[in-house]
Structures are given as structure tokens and as C-alpha cells.
Amino acid sequence: MIFLRRQFIAALAMLTLAAPAALAEALLAPQQERALPQSRADVILSFAPIVKKATPAVVNVFATRVEQRPANPFFDDPIFRRFFGEGGGGGGQRGPTAQSLGSGVIVDASGLVVTNNHVIEGMTDVKVSLSDKREIPAKILLRDPRTDLAVLKLTEAANYPTMELGDSDALEVGDLALAIGNPFGVGQTVTQGIVSALARTQVGISDYGFFIQTDASINPGNSGGPLVDMAGRVVGINSAIFSKSGGSVGIGFAIPVNMVKIVVAAAKGGGKQVKRPWLGATLQNLSKEISDSLGLQRPAGALVADLYPKGPALDAGLKRGDVIVTVDGQSADDPEALGYRLATKPLGGQATLGVLRAGKTIAVPLKLSAAPEVPARDAVKLKGPSPFAGATVVNISPAVLEEFSVQGAVNGVVVAEIDPQSVAAQLNLQKADVILVVNDEKIATTRDLERATINRHYYWKITLAREGQVITTVVGG
């Protein structure tokens, strides 16, 4: 830096000795716009050119939902309504407004915005604020809870600024990165750091736990904003932080952009959900003991614990006890990494699995097909005098198990949706619960549960599975 200052002083001295006309011409000459940095030395000077390129496509996302108060007979009194300004009774009343704040990035000039699903989860009204302060309503095109991603569409037609999607597989630990978003609602903010780690799994944020870790400051409100490389491209969507205080401590996690591409492609294709390749196998982490028993040098890979009948894994020739270590040459150190590698592959093609079997590595070709929806869902929204009133249930199939991340269930029906104002919600029934038995009657289909809940009972004995645990409880009728 001292050397640069000396150069500047010397140049200024020479310019002062020049003719007045030359001096005036030099001072009045228009400044050239700075180019993107071409070397590490350029980067040390300033990130401003990257920021100028990237920030027009970064947006703030505001989501709201009006809560409904339970119905109250007082609201049927016209005098009460006159004084308190409430609507008619019987159907619930407008209550306080729930709000959510996050960030997003425009990835298509037509107005497609990527953000986190948790930013807009449960919300009904979404607005997007652009970098030029315009506020535009947006509709939700696609939610993908499994990756914690969502795609919005701006409702006003225009040619919006966009940010190019990069390649997260090309990242290396130590690469410089910028995080852009709206932390704590203070306004658009840029922070700088490095890629601290790659392929972070078992973080517990989403089903496809395979995150970019960065020390660029990420705080509440940054969720959904882009992690940007030194070419001004999106390489990740900032999703979560590790913090005991709620503020940044230098450990932030971003969803790799290669997963984002799959979700955006599904939204562009008009899909309401993302369909991904299905392995058709139950996988297990390798402990040191299992690794030693198999004669492996280190506990890395995904152990095949079980195979689904007529699934792609069985058709490909995989066997129980096989250890999958790579997908198309890319490492898969645990089941989460393997799930990510497969999830970023397009349907209809083929992937080559590197498999350890009996001390040898073999190549296994796997057809990339979606999980079948057999039997059909036959969705039923339950009514009547039961604890399940307001819940929508579906039949179990490989596709349903994949969509709701249900492990190991072969019997029962899955709770697909719950009306937030319903009896089922008040009794804490949860999405992805598997209803197994009601009043000692085994539930095999949605119609079984519908029949079992038609009549009122003095009590309800319910057995369900939640996150791998079987729970039996009794509820008053």
C-alpha cells in the first residue's frame, strides 16, 4: 500500500509540472469504469465491481399471514361487532398478523426469485422489495421443504436484473465469497469471507444436508440471499447459521447452487413439487466398528442396509452390505452426501455408483427414475367429531415416503397437510405423522381412517409413528 501511495505522489508531481492545458484535460477526462478483478492482487484493492454487478438482482422478501382467532359466540352480537369492529361469528375472527423477513435473488429476467422455504412457510401474502426500492407482489410458484428452497414469481411483467448461477462443485476451501442480504431488516448489506468447508452434512437443516460453510457474516434476515463468488455468480443460497446468541459467529451454511438449479428447473416446468431420482434402498452411516469389520481403511461411504422390492438399487444389482462411496466419480462419504449427489442428477439418465464389495471396488450403473406412486394417494380431508378433523391423509407409497421423508414405514397412512385452525392442529398432530391404529383398528388406507372417524367416541386411542418413534396416546372424545 505504501508503494501505491508513492506512485500516486510521483504521478501527481509530474502532472503539476506539465502545461496547464494538459493538466486541465487530465483532470476533466471521464473516469474509466472498473473491470471485474482478474487476479488476487486486484481483489485486495476492492470488491466494489463484484458488488455492483451482483446487488441489482438481490431482493428483500416480506411475507405475512393474518392469524384467525377461534370462533366466539360474542361475535354474533351486532352490538359487540359495532363496538369492536369484528366480522360475523362462527368461522373465526381476524387476529394478529404473523410476519417473516428474508432475502432472495432474481435468477430469471421474467421475475423468478429464489429464497428459503422457511422465509415464506405458512405465509399467504408475499412482497419483494428490489434494490431500487420498488415493492412488487409475488406469488409462490414452488415450495421444496426438503431442501428449504422456494421459488417466487414477481407479478409485474418486466425485464428484471438477474444473477448468473455458478457451479458449486467447482468451489474449493479457501475461495473468497460474499454474502448479500438484509440482516435484521437494516437494508441491503454485503459481507465478505471465505469458503470454510464443503460438503457439510448432518447439520440438521434439511433432508439434503450437504452445505457450503462460510465465515462471511450471516445474520437473521440474510436467509434466502446469495453467496457470491469472485465472478459475481451465485454459488449458494444462505440458509442458516450456527450461533448460541442469534448473531453471526462466523459459521454460516449455504445450500449449493447445483441443488438450486434443480428446483428452479422444476418451477420453470410448471411443477408444484420437485421429483428426484430414487435409489430404492435404506442406507446407514458407517461407524468405525462397521468399517473395521468390512476391512475399510476409514469409515466413509453409505452402507446398504435394505433394498426396496423392484427398486432401482435392486435392479442395478446392489446387495445388502455394499458400501457406496462415489456417484459419477464424486465422493459420497455418508448417506446425506449420497442423497445430495443423486438429487442433483436429472431424471431419465444413468449414474455410475462406485461400490465397495468384498474388498473390491466395482462400478454399478443406476437408472435415474422417480419413486413410484403405487398405490395411489387417494387424499382424504378428515371431518367429523374426531381428533383428526382438519387433517388430510394419503396412502403410503415410495413417492410419499420420499416426499415426506418418512423412514421405514410400510403400514398406515401419512398426514400430508393440517388446517392450522383445526382440531388436529390444536391436538398437535403433525405433518408426516404416520397413523397406524385407531381404537384398536389397524389403518391400512385413507378410507379405513375415514370410516374409523365417522362416529363420536368417549375416547380415542391412537397409535402413530413420528420421526421413527411409535407413540400411543389416549384423547378424550
C-alpha positions as CSV (number, residue, x, y, z in Angstrom):
1,M,0.0,0.0,0.0
2,I,3.0,2.4,0.7
3,F,4.3,1.6,-2.7
4,L,1.0,2.6,-4.3
5,R,0.9,5.9,-2.4
6,R,4.5,6.7,-3.6
7,Q,3.4,6.0,-7.2
8,F,0.4,8.3,-6.9
9,I,2.6,11.2,-5.4
10,A,5.2,10.8,-8.2
11,A,2.5,10.9,-10.9
12,L,0.9,14.0,-9.3
13,A,4.2,15.8,-9.3
14,M,4.8,15.1,-12.9
15,L,1.3,16.2,-13.8
16,T,1.8,19.5,-11.9
17,L,4.9,20.3,-14.0
18,A,3.0,19.8,-17.2
19,A,1.3,22.5,-19.2
20,P,-1.9,23.9,-17.7
21,A,-3.9,22.7,-20.7
22,A,-2.7,19.2,-20.2
23,L,-3.4,19.4,-16.5
24,A,-7.0,20.5,-17.1
25,E,-7.5,17.8,-19.8
26,A,-6.3,15.1,-17.4
27,L,-8.4,16.2,-14.5
28,L,-11.6,16.6,-16.6
29,A,-11.2,13.3,-18.5
30,P,-14.0,10.8,-17.7
31,Q,-13.1,8.1,-15.3
32,Q,-13.0,4.6,-16.8
33,E,-15.4,2.1,-15.2
34,R,-13.5,-0.5,-13.2
35,A,-13.5,-4.0,-14.6
36,L,-14.0,-7.2,-12.6
37,P,-10.9,-8.3,-10.8
38,Q,-8.6,-10.5,-12.9
39,S,-6.1,-11.6,-10.2
40,R,-5.9,-11.9,-6.4
41,A,-3.9,-8.6,-6.3
42,D,-6.9,-6.9,-7.9
43,V,-9.3,-8.4,-5.3
44,I,-7.2,-6.9,-2.5
45,L,-8.0,-3.4,-3.8
46,S,-11.8,-3.6,-3.7
47,F,-14.9,-5.9,-4.1
48,A,-16.9,-3.0,-5.4
49,P,-17.1,-4.1,-9.1
50,I,-18.4,-7.5,-8.0
51,V,-21.0,-5.9,-5.7
52,K,-22.1,-3.5,-8.4
53,K,-22.7,-6.5,-10.7
54,A,-24.5,-8.6,-8.2
55,T,-26.6,-6.4,-6.0
56,P,-29.3,-5.3,-8.5
57,A,-30.5,-8.9,-8.5
58,V,-30.7,-9.3,-4.7
59,V,-34.1,-8.6,-3.1
60,N,-35.8,-8.4,0.2
61,V,-38.7,-10.8,0.8
62,F,-41.6,-9.8,3.1
63,A,-44.2,-12.4,3.9
64,T,-47.3,-12.1,6.1
65,R,-50.2,-14.1,7.3
66,V,-53.3,-13.0,9.2
67,E,-54.0,-15.3,12.1
68,Q,-57.5,-16.5,12.7
69,R,-58.9,-16.4,16.2
70,P,-61.2,-19.2,17.2
71,A,-64.9,-18.5,16.7
72,N,-66.6,-16.8,19.7
73,P,-70.3,-16.6,20.3
74,F,-70.0,-12.9,21.4
75,F,-69.1,-12.0,17.8
76,D,-72.6,-13.0,16.7
77,D,-73.9,-10.0,18.8
78,P,-74.3,-7.0,16.3
79,I,-73.7,-4.5,19.2
80,F,-70.5,-6.3,20.1
81,R,-69.3,-6.2,16.5
82,R,-70.2,-2.5,16.2
83,F,-68.0,-1.5,19.1
84,F,-65.1,-3.9,18.4
85,G,-65.2,-3.8,14.6
86,E,-65.2,-7.6,14.2
87,G,-66.8,-9.6,11.4
88,G,-69.5,-12.2,11.8
89,G,-69.1,-15.2,14.2
90,G,-69.0,-18.9,13.6
91,G,-66.0,-19.0,11.3
92,G,-63.2,-17.5,13.3
93,Q,-62.0,-13.9,13.6
94,R,-59.1,-11.9,12.1
95,G,-56.3,-11.8,14.7
96,P,-52.7,-10.6,14.8
97,T,-50.6,-10.7,11.7
98,A,-47.6,-13.1,11.5
99,Q,-44.6,-11.7,9.6
100,S,-41.4,-13.0,8.2
101,L,-38.4,-11.2,6.7
102,G,-35.7,-12.6,4.5
103,S,-33.7,-12.2,1.3
104,G,-33.8,-13.6,-2.2
105,V,-32.1,-13.4,-5.6
106,I,-33.6,-13.0,-9.1
107,V,-32.4,-15.9,-11.3
108,D,-34.5,-15.3,-14.4
109,A,-35.3,-12.0,-16.2
110,S,-39.1,-12.8,-16.2
111,G,-39.0,-12.3,-12.4
112,L,-38.2,-15.7,-10.8
113,V,-36.9,-15.3,-7.3
114,V,-35.2,-18.0,-5.2
115,T,-35.4,-17.8,-1.4
116,N,-35.6,-20.1,1.6
117,N,-38.8,-22.1,2.1
118,H,-38.7,-21.2,5.8
119,V,-38.9,-17.5,4.9
120,I,-42.4,-17.9,3.3
121,E,-43.5,-21.1,5.1
122,G,-47.1,-20.8,6.2
123,M,-47.4,-17.3,4.8
124,T,-50.1,-16.2,2.4
125,D,-49.1,-12.7,1.3
126,V,-45.6,-12.2,-0.2
127,K,-44.0,-9.0,-1.4
128,V,-40.5,-8.4,-2.8
129,S,-38.5,-5.2,-2.5
130,L,-36.0,-4.6,-5.3
131,S,-32.6,-2.8,-4.9
132,D,-34.2,0.3,-6.4
133,K,-36.8,0.4,-3.5
134,R,-39.7,-0.8,-5.7
135,E,-42.1,-3.2,-3.9
136,I,-43.7,-5.8,-6.1
137,P,-46.2,-8.6,-5.0
138,A,-45.1,-12.1,-5.7
139,K,-46.8,-15.4,-5.9
140,I,-45.4,-18.7,-4.7
141,L,-44.6,-21.0,-7.6
142,L,-43.0,-23.8,-5.8
143,R,-42.0,-24.8,-2.2
144,D,-39.5,-27.5,-1.6
145,P,-39.2,-28.1,2.2
146,R,-36.8,-31.0,1.7
147,T,-34.1,-28.5,0.5
148,D,-35.5,-25.4,2.3
149,L,-35.9,-23.7,-1.0
150,A,-38.8,-21.8,-2.6
151,V,-39.3,-20.1,-6.0
152,L,-41.4,-16.9,-6.3
153,K,-42.7,-15.1,-9.4
154,L,-43.0,-11.3,-9.4
155,T,-46.4,-10.3,-10.6
156,E,-45.4,-7.3,-12.6
157,A,-44.0,-8.1,-16.1
158,A,-40.6,-6.5,-16.7
159,N,-37.0,-7.4,-17.7
160,Y,-35.5,-7.8,-14.3
161,P,-31.8,-7.8,-13.4
162,T,-30.5,-11.3,-12.8
163,M,-27.5,-13.1,-11.3
164,E,-25.8,-15.9,-13.1
165,L,-25.9,-19.4,-11.4
166,G,-22.3,-20.7,-10.9
167,D,-21.0,-24.2,-10.2
168,S,-20.9,-25.2,-6.5
169,D,-18.9,-28.3,-7.3
170,A,-16.1,-26.1,-8.6
171,L,-15.7,-24.4,-5.2
172,E,-12.6,-25.0,-3.0
173,V,-12.0,-24.4,0.6
174,G,-10.3,-21.0,0.9
175,D,-12.1,-19.4,-2.0
176,L,-13.3,-15.9,-1.3
177,A,-17.1,-15.4,-1.1
178,L,-19.6,-12.5,-0.5
179,A,-22.9,-12.8,1.4
180,I,-25.6,-10.3,0.3
181,G,-28.9,-9.8,2.1
182,N,-30.9,-7.8,4.5
183,P,-29.7,-8.8,8.0
184,F,-32.1,-7.7,10.9
185,G,-34.0,-5.7,8.3
186,V,-31.5,-2.9,8.3
187,G,-31.2,-2.8,4.5
188,Q,-29.1,-4.5,1.8
189,T,-25.7,-5.4,3.3
190,V,-22.6,-7.1,1.9
191,T,-20.2,-9.2,4.0
192,Q,-17.0,-10.9,2.9
193,G,-15.3,-14.2,3.9
194,I,-14.0,-17.4,2.6
195,V,-15.4,-20.9,2.0
196,S,-14.6,-22.5,5.3
197,A,-15.7,-26.1,4.4
198,L,-17.6,-28.0,1.8
199,A,-20.0,-31.0,1.9
200,R,-21.1,-30.3,5.5
201,T,-23.6,-33.0,6.4
202,Q,-25.6,-33.9,9.5
203,V,-26.2,-30.3,10.2
204,G,-30.0,-30.9,10.6
205,I,-31.2,-28.1,8.5
206,S,-32.9,-30.0,5.6
207,D,-33.2,-33.5,4.2
208,Y,-30.4,-32.9,1.7
209,G,-27.8,-31.9,4.2
210,F,-24.8,-31.0,2.0
211,F,-23.8,-27.4,2.8
212,I,-21.2,-24.9,1.9
213,Q,-19.8,-23.4,5.2
214,T,-18.6,-19.8,5.1
215,D,-17.3,-17.3,7.7
216,A,-18.9,-14.4,5.8
217,S,-21.2,-12.7,8.4
218,I,-24.7,-14.1,8.0
219,N,-27.5,-13.0,10.4
220,P,-31.3,-13.2,10.7
221,G,-32.7,-11.7,7.5
222,N,-29.9,-13.0,5.3
223,S,-31.8,-16.2,4.8
224,G,-32.5,-16.7,1.1
225,G,-29.8,-14.3,-0.1
226,P,-27.0,-15.4,-2.3
227,L,-23.5,-16.5,-1.5
228,V,-21.5,-15.0,-4.4
229,D,-18.1,-15.9,-5.9
230,M,-15.5,-13.6,-7.3
231,A,-17.1,-13.6,-10.8
232,G,-20.4,-12.3,-9.4
233,R,-22.2,-15.6,-9.7
234,V,-24.5,-17.3,-7.2
235,V,-22.7,-20.4,-5.7
236,G,-25.1,-20.9,-2.8
237,I,-28.3,-19.7,-1.0
238,N,-27.6,-18.7,2.6
239,S,-29.8,-20.7,4.8
240,A,-28.7,-20.9,8.4
241,I,-26.1,-20.0,11.0
242,F,-24.6,-21.8,14.0
243,S,-25.0,-19.4,16.9
244,K,-25.8,-19.5,20.6
245,S,-26.6,-15.8,20.7
246,G,-28.6,-15.4,17.5
247,G,-25.9,-13.3,15.8
248,S,-23.1,-14.3,13.4
249,V,-20.1,-16.1,15.0
250,G,-18.5,-17.0,11.6
251,I,-20.3,-20.3,11.0
252,G,-22.9,-19.9,8.2
253,F,-24.3,-22.5,5.9
254,A,-25.4,-22.1,2.3
255,I,-27.3,-24.5,0.0
256,P,-25.1,-25.4,-3.0
257,V,-26.3,-23.7,-6.2
258,N,-26.3,-27.1,-8.1
259,M,-29.3,-28.1,-5.9
260,V,-30.9,-24.7,-6.6
261,K,-30.7,-25.3,-10.3
262,I,-32.9,-28.5,-10.0
263,V,-35.6,-26.6,-8.0
264,V,-35.6,-23.6,-10.5
265,A,-35.9,-26.0,-13.4
266,A,-38.9,-27.7,-11.8
267,A,-40.5,-24.3,-11.2
268,K,-40.0,-23.3,-14.8
269,G,-41.5,-26.5,-15.9
270,G,-44.7,-25.7,-14.0
271,G,-44.2,-28.4,-11.4
272,K,-45.6,-28.0,-7.9
273,Q,-43.0,-30.3,-6.4
274,V,-39.5,-31.4,-7.3
275,K,-39.1,-35.0,-8.5
276,R,-35.7,-36.5,-7.9
277,P,-34.0,-39.9,-8.6
278,W,-35.0,-42.6,-6.2
279,L,-32.4,-45.1,-5.0
280,G,-34.8,-47.6,-3.5
281,A,-32.6,-48.6,-0.6
282,T,-32.2,-47.9,3.1
283,L,-28.8,-46.5,3.9
284,Q,-26.8,-46.4,7.1
285,N,-23.8,-44.4,8.3
286,L,-20.6,-46.3,8.7
287,S,-19.3,-46.4,12.2
288,K,-15.7,-47.2,12.9
289,E,-16.7,-50.7,14.1
290,I,-18.6,-51.5,11.0
291,S,-15.8,-50.0,8.9
292,D,-13.2,-52.2,10.6
293,S,-15.4,-55.3,10.2
294,L,-15.6,-54.7,6.5
295,G,-11.9,-54.1,6.2
296,L,-12.2,-50.5,5.2
297,Q,-9.4,-48.0,5.8
298,R,-11.8,-45.3,7.0
299,P,-15.5,-45.0,7.8
300,A,-16.6,-43.2,4.7
301,G,-19.5,-44.2,2.4
302,A,-23.1,-45.2,2.7
303,L,-23.9,-48.8,3.8
304,V,-26.8,-50.5,2.0
305,A,-28.9,-51.9,4.9
306,D,-32.0,-52.9,2.9
307,L,-33.4,-52.9,-0.6
308,Y,-36.9,-52.0,-1.8
309,P,-38.5,-54.7,-4.0
310,K,-38.3,-53.9,-7.7
311,G,-36.5,-50.6,-6.9
312,P,-33.6,-49.2,-9.0
313,A,-30.9,-50.3,-6.5
314,L,-32.1,-53.9,-6.6
315,D,-32.4,-53.8,-10.4
316,A,-28.9,-52.4,-10.6
317,G,-27.5,-55.4,-8.7
318,L,-26.8,-53.7,-5.3
319,K,-26.7,-56.0,-2.3
320,R,-27.1,-55.6,1.4
321,G,-23.7,-54.9,2.9
322,D,-22.4,-53.0,-0.2
323,V,-20.8,-49.6,0.6
324,I,-21.5,-46.8,-1.9
325,V,-18.5,-44.4,-2.0
326,T,-18.9,-42.4,-5.2
327,V,-21.5,-41.2,-7.6
328,D,-20.1,-40.5,-11.1
329,G,-16.7,-40.2,-9.6
330,Q,-17.7,-37.7,-6.9
331,S,-17.3,-38.8,-3.3
332,A,-20.2,-39.7,-1.1
333,D,-18.9,-40.0,2.5
334,D,-22.3,-40.7,4.1
335,P,-26.0,-41.2,3.2
336,E,-26.7,-37.5,3.2
337,A,-23.9,-36.8,0.7
338,L,-25.1,-39.7,-1.5
339,G,-28.6,-38.3,-1.4
340,Y,-27.4,-34.9,-2.5
341,R,-25.3,-36.3,-5.4
342,L,-28.3,-38.2,-6.7
343,A,-30.8,-35.3,-6.1
344,T,-28.7,-33.1,-8.4
345,K,-29.0,-35.6,-11.3
346,P,-31.7,-35.3,-13.9
347,L,-34.3,-38.0,-14.2
348,G,-34.2,-40.4,-17.2
349,G,-30.4,-40.8,-17.3
350,Q,-27.9,-43.0,-15.6
351,A,-25.4,-42.6,-12.9
352,T,-22.4,-44.8,-12.1
353,L,-22.0,-45.8,-8.4
354,G,-18.6,-46.7,-7.0
355,V,-19.3,-49.6,-4.7
356,L,-17.1,-51.5,-2.2
357,R,-17.9,-55.2,-2.1
358,A,-15.8,-57.9,-0.6
359,G,-12.7,-55.7,-0.5
360,K,-13.0,-54.7,-4.2
361,T,-14.4,-51.5,-5.9
362,I,-16.9,-52.1,-8.6
363,A,-18.9,-49.8,-10.9
364,V,-22.6,-50.2,-10.7
365,P,-24.8,-48.4,-13.3
366,L,-28.0,-47.0,-11.7
367,K,-31.1,-45.9,-13.7
368,L,-32.3,-42.4,-12.5
369,S,-36.0,-42.8,-12.1
370,A,-38.6,-41.2,-9.8
371,A,-40.1,-43.1,-6.9
372,P,-43.4,-44.8,-8.0
373,E,-46.7,-43.6,-6.5
374,V,-48.3,-47.1,-6.1
375,P,-50.8,-47.3,-4.5
376,A,-52.4,-44.0,-5.4
377,R,-52.5,-41.3,-2.7
378,D,-56.3,-41.2,-2.5
379,A,-56.1,-38.0,-0.4
380,V,-58.9,-37.6,2.2
381,K,-59.5,-34.5,4.3
382,L,-61.0,-35.8,7.6
383,K,-64.1,-34.2,9.1
384,G,-66.5,-35.2,11.9
385,P,-66.1,-35.5,15.7
386,S,-62.5,-36.9,15.8
387,P,-59.0,-35.7,16.8
388,F,-58.1,-35.9,13.1
389,A,-60.6,-33.3,11.9
390,G,-58.8,-30.9,9.6
391,A,-56.0,-33.2,8.6
392,T,-55.5,-34.5,5.1
393,V,-54.1,-38.0,4.9
394,V,-52.6,-40.0,1.9
395,N,-51.8,-43.6,1.3
396,I,-48.2,-44.8,1.7
397,S,-46.1,-45.3,-1.5
398,P,-42.4,-44.9,-2.2
399,A,-43.1,-41.5,-3.7
400,V,-45.0,-40.4,-0.5
401,L,-42.3,-41.8,1.8
402,E,-39.7,-39.8,-0.3
403,E,-41.7,-36.6,-0.3
404,F,-42.4,-36.5,3.4
405,S,-39.0,-38.0,4.5
406,V,-40.7,-40.9,6.3
407,Q,-38.2,-43.7,7.1
408,G,-39.2,-47.4,7.2
409,A,-43.0,-47.1,7.3
410,V,-44.8,-49.9,5.4
411,N,-48.3,-49.7,7.1
412,G,-50.7,-46.9,7.9
413,V,-51.4,-43.5,6.3
414,V,-49.4,-40.3,6.2
415,V,-50.6,-36.9,7.3
416,A,-50.0,-34.7,4.3
417,E,-51.5,-31.4,5.5
418,I,-53.1,-29.9,8.5
419,D,-55.5,-26.9,8.6
420,P,-53.9,-24.5,11.1
421,Q,-57.3,-23.7,12.7
422,S,-58.4,-27.3,13.0
423,V,-58.9,-29.7,15.9
424,A,-56.0,-31.8,14.5
425,A,-53.7,-28.7,14.8
426,Q,-54.8,-27.9,18.3
427,L,-54.0,-31.5,19.4
428,N,-50.5,-31.2,17.8
429,L,-50.9,-33.7,15.1
430,Q,-48.0,-33.1,12.7
431,K,-47.3,-33.3,9.0
432,A,-45.5,-36.6,8.1
433,D,-47.0,-38.4,11.1
434,V,-48.0,-42.0,10.2
435,I,-51.4,-43.1,11.6
436,L,-51.1,-46.8,12.4
437,V,-54.0,-47.8,14.7
438,V,-57.2,-46.0,15.9
439,N,-59.2,-47.6,18.7
440,D,-57.5,-50.9,18.2
441,E,-58.4,-50.9,14.5
442,K,-55.4,-51.1,12.1
443,I,-55.3,-48.4,9.5
444,A,-54.1,-49.6,6.0
445,T,-55.7,-46.9,3.7
446,T,-57.1,-43.4,3.9
447,R,-60.6,-44.9,3.6
448,D,-60.0,-47.1,6.6
449,L,-59.2,-44.0,8.7
450,E,-62.2,-42.1,7.3
451,R,-64.6,-44.9,8.3
452,A,-62.9,-45.2,11.7
453,T,-63.6,-41.5,12.5
454,I,-67.1,-41.1,11.3
455,N,-68.8,-41.7,14.7
456,R,-68.1,-39.9,18.0
457,H,-66.3,-41.9,20.8
458,Y,-65.9,-41.2,24.5
459,Y,-62.2,-41.6,24.0
460,W,-59.7,-42.1,21.1
461,K,-56.8,-44.5,21.4
462,I,-54.3,-43.5,18.7
463,T,-51.0,-45.2,17.7
464,L,-48.8,-43.2,15.3
465,A,-45.2,-43.1,14.2
466,R,-43.3,-39.8,14.3
467,E,-39.6,-39.5,13.3
468,G,-39.1,-43.2,13.7
469,Q,-40.7,-43.5,17.1
470,V,-44.0,-45.2,17.7
471,I,-46.3,-43.3,20.1
472,T,-49.6,-44.4,21.7
473,T,-51.9,-41.9,23.3
474,V,-55.5,-41.5,24.5
475,V,-57.6,-38.4,23.7
476,G,-61.0,-37.6,25.2
477,G,-63.9,-37.6,22.8
